[in-house]
Structures are given as C-alpha cells and as structure tokens.
Amino acid sequence: MDVVDLPDPTPGDGEQLFEVSAAGIDFADTHHRES
C-alpha cells in the first residue's frame, strides 16, 4: 500500500462529492491486508 497524490475528483451527472475529513481502520482491516 502506497500513499500517493491524486487529482481532485469531479462528480459526474447525478453524483455528489463529499469531503472526508477523518477515517479509521482497525486490526481486522490490517490483518486482511496482510493476507
């Protein structure tokens, strides 16, 4: 898994763009990634 910069997304017709200011993962997520 790498951290990369991406261009700002643009919503399409009938779509809405939301800003996510926080997110979290737990141990099960990291364990699943290692598998």
C-alpha positions as CSV (number, residue, x, y, z in Angstrom):
1,M,0.0,0.0,0.0
2,D,1.4,3.4,-1.0
3,V,0.5,7.0,-0.2
4,V,0.1,8.9,-3.4
5,D,-1.3,12.3,-4.5
6,L,-4.3,12.2,-6.8
7,P,-6.1,14.9,-8.7
8,D,-9.3,16.3,-7.1
9,P,-12.3,14.2,-8.1
10,T,-15.1,15.8,-10.1
11,P,-18.6,14.5,-9.7
12,G,-20.5,13.2,-12.8
13,D,-24.1,13.8,-13.6
14,G,-26.4,12.7,-10.8
15,E,-23.4,12.3,-8.4
16,Q,-22.4,14.3,-5.3
17,L,-19.0,14.9,-4.0
18,F,-18.3,14.6,-0.2
19,E,-15.2,15.7,1.7
20,V,-13.9,13.0,4.1
21,S,-12.0,14.7,6.9
22,A,-11.3,11.5,9.0
23,A,-11.3,7.8,8.5
24,G,-10.2,4.8,10.6
25,I,-9.1,1.2,10.3
26,D,-9.0,-1.5,12.9
27,F,-6.8,-4.6,13.5
28,A,-9.1,-6.8,11.3
29,D,-8.5,-4.4,8.3
30,T,-4.7,-4.6,8.7
31,H,-4.8,-8.4,9.1
32,H,-6.9,-8.7,6.0
33,R,-4.5,-6.5,4.0
34,E,-1.5,-8.8,5.0
35,S,-3.3,-11.9,3.7
